[in-house]
Amino acid sequence: MRITLSTSDKTVHLATTKGEHVSVRAAEKAALSLFHALPGPAPEPAKPPIGFAVDSDTERADPDLAAADENEE
């Protein structure tokens, strides 16, 4: 006896020989339990987040020093 269960992403083949005395119900139950034990399809890889970075060589002026420079003039 042969039982095959399949979907688009997983398949289970179960075969018995003539000497084995297995009922159809037991074979179906075994095939279903194997089928449900299989892992599902791999998830889609996550897309990298969209982002940006800002880089600047300009330093901010200290407001206290800028005011002191103006007072000296």
N, CA, C and O atoms as a GROMACS GRO file, in nm:
protein
  292
    1MET      N    1   0.086  -0.116   0.000
    1MET     CA    2   0.000   0.000   0.000
    1MET      C    3   0.091   0.123   0.000
    1MET      O    4   0.196   0.123   0.065
    2ARG      N    5   0.052   0.225  -0.072
    2ARG     CA    6   0.126   0.350  -0.078
    2ARG      C    7   0.032   0.466  -0.051
    2ARG      O    8  -0.079   0.472  -0.104
    3ILE      N    9   0.078   0.556   0.032
    3ILE     CA   10   0.001   0.677   0.062
    3ILE      C   11   0.095   0.795   0.037
    3ILE      O   12   0.209   0.796   0.083
    4THR      N   13   0.047   0.893  -0.035
    4THR     CA   14   0.126   1.013  -0.062
    4THR      C   15   0.041   1.135  -0.028
    4THR      O   16  -0.071   1.151  -0.078
    5LEU      N   17   0.096   1.220   0.056
    5LEU     CA   18   0.033   1.349   0.089
    5LEU      C   19   0.125   1.458   0.039
    5LEU      O   20   0.246   1.451   0.060
    6SER      N   21   0.070   1.558  -0.027
    6SER     CA   22   0.158   1.666  -0.074
    6SER      C   23   0.083   1.797  -0.085
    6SER      O   24  -0.037   1.802  -0.110
    7THR      N   25   0.159   1.902  -0.066
    7THR     CA   26   0.113   2.038  -0.093
    7THR      C   27   0.219   2.099  -0.183
    7THR      O   28   0.309   2.029  -0.230
    8SER      N   29   0.210   2.226  -0.207
    8SER     CA   30   0.307   2.290  -0.296
    8SER      C   31   0.448   2.292  -0.238
    8SER      O   32   0.544   2.305  -0.313
    9ASP      N   33   0.462   2.280  -0.106
    9ASP     CA   34   0.594   2.293  -0.046
    9ASP      C   35   0.643   2.169   0.032
    9ASP      O   36   0.761   2.164   0.067
   10LYS      N   37   0.558   2.071   0.058
   10LYS     CA   38   0.605   1.952   0.129
   10LYS      C   39   0.528   1.828   0.084
   10LYS      O   40   0.412   1.836   0.044
   11THR      N   41   0.597   1.711   0.093
   11THR     CA   42   0.540   1.584   0.048
   11THR      C   43   0.581   1.473   0.144
   11THR      O   44   0.694   1.470   0.193
   12VAL      N   45   0.487   1.381   0.170
   12VAL     CA   46   0.514   1.263   0.252
   12VAL      C   47   0.471   1.142   0.171
   12VAL      O   48   0.358   1.134   0.123
   13HIS      N   49   0.563   1.046   0.157
   13HIS     CA   50   0.534   0.917   0.092
   13HIS      C   51   0.541   0.811   0.200
   13HIS      O   52   0.639   0.803   0.275
   14LEU      N   53   0.439   0.729   0.210
   14LEU     CA   54   0.437   0.619   0.305
   14LEU      C   55   0.405   0.492   0.228
   14LEU      O   56   0.308   0.485   0.152
   15ALA      N   57   0.488   0.391   0.247
   15ALA     CA   58   0.468   0.264   0.177
   15ALA      C   59   0.477   0.149   0.276
   15ALA      O   60   0.559   0.151   0.368
   16THR      N   61   0.394   0.049   0.256
   16THR     CA   62   0.399  -0.072   0.338
   16THR      C   63   0.422  -0.191   0.245
   16THR      O   64   0.391  -0.186   0.126
   17THR      N   65   0.475  -0.297   0.300
   17THR     CA   66   0.496  -0.418   0.221
   17THR      C   67   0.378  -0.513   0.240
   17THR      O   68   0.294  -0.492   0.327
   18LYS      N   69   0.374  -0.616   0.158
   18LYS     CA   70   0.262  -0.711   0.166
   18LYS      C   71   0.260  -0.786   0.298
   18LYS      O   72   0.153  -0.826   0.345
   19GLY      N   73   0.377  -0.807   0.358
   19GLY     CA   74   0.385  -0.882   0.483
   19GLY      C   75   0.337  -0.803   0.604
   19GLY      O   76   0.305  -0.861   0.708
   20GLU      N   77   0.333  -0.673   0.592
   20GLU     CA   78   0.290  -0.590   0.707
   20GLU      C   79   0.137  -0.587   0.713
   20GLU      O   80   0.070  -0.568   0.611
   21HIS      N   81   0.085  -0.607   0.830
   21HIS     CA   82  -0.060  -0.602   0.847
   21HIS      C   83  -0.095  -0.468   0.911
   21HIS      O   84  -0.109  -0.456   1.033
   22VAL      N   85  -0.109  -0.369   0.827
   22VAL     CA   86  -0.140  -0.234   0.872
   22VAL      C   87  -0.273  -0.193   0.810
   22VAL      O   88  -0.294  -0.207   0.690
   23SER      N   89  -0.361  -0.142   0.893
   23SER     CA   90  -0.489  -0.098   0.839
   23SER      C   91  -0.471   0.035   0.765
   23SER      O   92  -0.376   0.110   0.789
   24VAL      N   93  -0.562   0.061   0.677
   24VAL     CA   94  -0.557   0.185   0.600
   24VAL      C   95  -0.568   0.304   0.695
   24VAL      O   96  -0.499   0.404   0.677
   25ARG      N   97  -0.653   0.294   0.793
   25ARG     CA   98  -0.671   0.402   0.890
   25ARG      C   99  -0.541   0.432   0.965
   25ARG      O  100  -0.505   0.548   0.984
   26ALA      N  101  -0.468   0.327   1.008
   26ALA     CA  102  -0.342   0.346   1.079
   26ALA      C  103  -0.236   0.407   0.987
   26ALA      O  104  -0.158   0.492   1.030
   27ALA      N  105  -0.234   0.363   0.862
   27ALA     CA  106  -0.138   0.419   0.766
   27ALA      C  107  -0.168   0.567   0.738
   27ALA      O  108  -0.077   0.649   0.731
   28GLU      N  109  -0.296   0.600   0.723
   28GLU     CA  110  -0.334   0.740   0.702
   28GLU      C  111  -0.297   0.825   0.823
   28GLU      O  112  -0.248   0.936   0.808
   29LYS      N  113  -0.321   0.772   0.941
   29LYS     CA  114  -0.289   0.846   1.064
   29LYS      C  115  -0.138   0.870   1.073
   29LYS      O  116  -0.094   0.980   1.109
   30ALA      N  117  -0.058   0.768   1.040
   30ALA     CA  118   0.088   0.784   1.043
   30ALA      C  119   0.134   0.886   0.939
   30ALA      O  120   0.219   0.969   0.968
   31ALA      N  121   0.077   0.880   0.820
   31ALA     CA  122   0.116   0.974   0.715
   31ALA      C  123   0.078   1.117   0.755
   31ALA      O  124   0.156   1.209   0.732
   32LEU      N  125  -0.039   1.136   0.814
   32LEU     CA  126  -0.081   1.270   0.857
   32LEU      C  127   0.008   1.324   0.968
   32LEU      O  128   0.043   1.442   0.968
   33SER      N  129   0.045   1.237   1.063
   33SER     CA  130   0.130   1.285   1.172
   33SER      C  131   0.269   1.323   1.118
   33SER      O  132   0.327   1.422   1.163
   34LEU      N  133   0.322   1.246   1.024
   34LEU     CA  134   0.450   1.283   0.962
   34LEU      C  135   0.437   1.413   0.884
   34LEU      O  136   0.526   1.498   0.889
   35PHE      N  137   0.327   1.428   0.812
   35PHE     CA  138   0.304   1.548   0.731
   35PHE      C  139   0.299   1.673   0.818
   35PHE      O  140   0.358   1.775   0.783
   36HIS      N  141   0.230   1.666   0.931
   36HIS     CA  142   0.219   1.783   1.020
   36HIS      C  143   0.348   1.808   1.098
   36HIS      O  144   0.369   1.919   1.147
   37ALA      N  145   0.433   1.707   1.110
   37ALA     CA  146   0.560   1.726   1.181
   37ALA      C  147   0.665   1.795   1.094
   37ALA      O  148   0.762   1.850   1.147
   38LEU      N  149   0.646   1.793   0.963
   38LEU     CA  150   0.742   1.860   0.875
   38LEU      C  151   0.737   2.010   0.895
   38LEU      O  152   0.630   2.067   0.916
   39PRO      N  153   0.852   2.076   0.889
   39PRO     CA  154   0.851   2.222   0.900
   39PRO      C  155   0.790   2.283   0.775
   39PRO      O  156   0.794   2.225   0.666
   40GLY      N  157   0.735   2.401   0.792
   40GLY     CA  158   0.676   2.473   0.680
   40GLY      C  159   0.785   2.533   0.593
   40GLY      O  160   0.904   2.511   0.617
   41PRO      N  161   0.745   2.608   0.494
   41PRO     CA  162   0.844   2.670   0.407
   41PRO      C  163   0.925   2.774   0.484
   41PRO      O  164   0.879   2.832   0.582
   42ALA      N  165   1.046   2.795   0.439
   42ALA     CA  166   1.131   2.895   0.503
   42ALA      C  167   1.071   3.034   0.484
   42ALA      O  168   1.021   3.066   0.376
   43PRO      N  169   1.076   3.116   0.586
   43PRO     CA  170   1.019   3.250   0.571
   43PRO      C  171   1.102   3.333   0.474
   43PRO      O  172   1.221   3.309   0.455
   44GLU      N  173   1.038   3.429   0.415
   44GLU     CA  174   1.107   3.520   0.323
   44GLU      C  175   1.214   3.594   0.400
   44GLU      O  176   1.190   3.635   0.514
   45PRO      N  177   1.330   3.613   0.341
   45PRO     CA  178   1.433   3.690   0.412
   45PRO      C  179   1.386   3.834   0.434
   45PRO      O  180   1.324   3.895   0.347
   46ALA      N  181   1.417   3.884   0.551
   46ALA     CA  182   1.374   4.020   0.584
   46ALA      C  183   1.448   4.120   0.497
   46ALA      O  184   1.568   4.108   0.473
   47LYS      N  185   1.375   4.219   0.451
   47LYS     CA  186   1.437   4.324   0.371
   47LYS      C  187   1.512   4.418   0.465
   47LYS      O  188   1.464   4.449   0.574
   48PRO      N  189   1.628   4.462   0.423
   48PRO     CA  190   1.702   4.553   0.511
   48PRO      C  191   1.626   4.685   0.526
   48PRO      O  192   1.563   4.732   0.432
   49PRO      N  193   1.632   4.743   0.643
   49PRO     CA  194   1.561   4.869   0.663
   49PRO      C  195   1.623   4.980   0.578
   49PRO      O  196   1.743   4.982   0.553
   50ILE      N  197   1.538   5.069   0.536
   50ILE     CA  198   1.585   5.183   0.459
   50ILE      C  199   1.627   5.290   0.558
   50ILE      O  200   1.552   5.323   0.650
   51GLY      N  201   1.743   5.345   0.540
   51GLY     CA  202   1.791   5.447   0.632
   51GLY      C  203   1.895   5.533   0.566
   51GLY      O  204   1.929   5.514   0.449
   52PHE      N  205   1.943   5.627   0.640
   52PHE     CA  206   2.046   5.715   0.588
   52PHE      C  207   2.134   5.757   0.704
   52PHE      O  208   2.096   5.743   0.820
   53ALA      N  209   2.248   5.807   0.672
   53ALA     CA  210   2.340   5.855   0.774
   53ALA      C  211   2.392   5.992   0.731
   53ALA      O  212   2.408   6.018   0.612
   54VAL      N  213   2.417   6.076   0.826
   54VAL     CA  214   2.470   6.209   0.799
   54VAL      C  215   2.608   6.216   0.862
   54VAL      O  216   2.627   6.181   0.979
   55ASP      N  217   2.702   6.261   0.785
   55ASP     CA  218   2.838   6.276   0.834
   55ASP      C  219   2.883   6.417   0.800
   55ASP      O  220   2.868   6.463   0.687
   56SER      N  221   2.938   6.484   0.897
   56SER     CA  222   2.980   6.622   0.874
   56SER      C  223   3.110   6.647   0.947
   56SER      O  224   3.130   6.603   1.060
   57ASP      N  225   3.199   6.717   0.881
   57ASP     CA  226   3.325   6.756   0.944
   57ASP      C  227   3.313   6.893   1.010
   57ASP      O  228   3.407   6.939   1.074
   58THR      N  229   3.201   6.957   0.995
   58THR     CA  230   3.180   7.090   1.052
   58THR      C  231   3.149   7.078   1.200
   58THR      O  232   3.061   7.001   1.240
   59GLU      N  233   3.221   7.153   1.281
   59GLU     CA  234   3.196   7.153   1.424
   59GLU      C  235   3.107   7.271   1.459
   59GLU      O  236   3.113   7.377   1.395
   60ARG      N  237   3.027   7.252   1.558
   60ARG     CA  238   2.940   7.362   1.602
   60ARG      C  239   3.022   7.457   1.687
   60ARG      O  240   3.106   7.415   1.767
   61ALA      N  241   2.995   7.584   1.670
   61ALA     CA  242   3.065   7.685   1.749
   61ALA      C  243   3.003   7.694   1.887
   61ALA      O  244   2.881   7.682   1.902
   62ASP      N  245   3.086   7.716   1.986
   62ASP     CA  246   3.038   7.736   2.122
   62ASP      C  247   2.978   7.875   2.129
   62ASP      O  248   3.050   7.972   2.101
   63PRO      N  249   2.851   7.892   2.164
   63PRO     CA  250   2.788   8.025   2.164
   63PRO      C  251   2.856   8.122   2.262
   63PRO      O  252   2.859   8.243   2.236
   64ASP      N  253   2.908   8.072   2.371
   64ASP     CA  254   2.975   8.161   2.467
   64ASP      C  255   3.104   8.218   2.408
   64ASP      O  256   3.135   8.335   2.428
   65LEU      N  257   3.179   8.136   2.336
   65LEU     CA  258   3.302   8.184   2.273
   65LEU      C  259   3.272   8.281   2.160
   65LEU      O  260   3.344   8.379   2.142
   66ALA      N  261   3.168   8.256   2.085
   66ALA     CA  262   3.130   8.346   1.975
   66ALA      C  263   3.090   8.482   2.031
   66ALA      O  264   3.124   8.584   1.972
   67ALA      N  265   3.019   8.487   2.142
   67ALA     CA  266   2.978   8.613   2.204
   67ALA      C  267   3.102   8.685   2.259
   67ALA      O  268   3.110   8.808   2.250
   68ALA      N  269   3.198   8.612   2.315
   68ALA     CA  270   3.318   8.673   2.368
   68ALA      C  271   3.401   8.734   2.257
   68ALA      O  272   3.458   8.842   2.274
   69ASP      N  273   3.408   8.666   2.140
   69ASP     CA  274   3.482   8.721   2.027
   69ASP      C  275   3.419   8.850   1.977
   69ASP      O  276   3.491   8.942   1.938
   70GLU      N  277   3.286   8.859   1.977
   70GLU     CA  278   3.217   8.980   1.931
   70GLU      C  279   3.241   9.096   2.029
   70GLU      O  280   3.253   9.211   1.986
   71ASN      N  281   3.248   9.067   2.159
   71ASN     CA  282   3.271   9.172   2.259
   71ASN      C  283   3.412   9.228   2.251
   71ASN      O  284   3.433   9.344   2.285
   72GLU      N  285   3.508   9.147   2.208
   72GLU     CA  286   3.645   9.194   2.198
   72GLU      C  287   3.665   9.290   2.084
   72GLU      O  288   3.758   9.371   2.088
   73GLU      N  289   3.583   9.285   1.984
   73GLU     CA  290   3.602   9.372   1.867
   73GLU      C  291   3.554   9.506   1.895
   73GLU      O  292   3.562   9.593   1.808
   0.00000   0.00000   0.00000
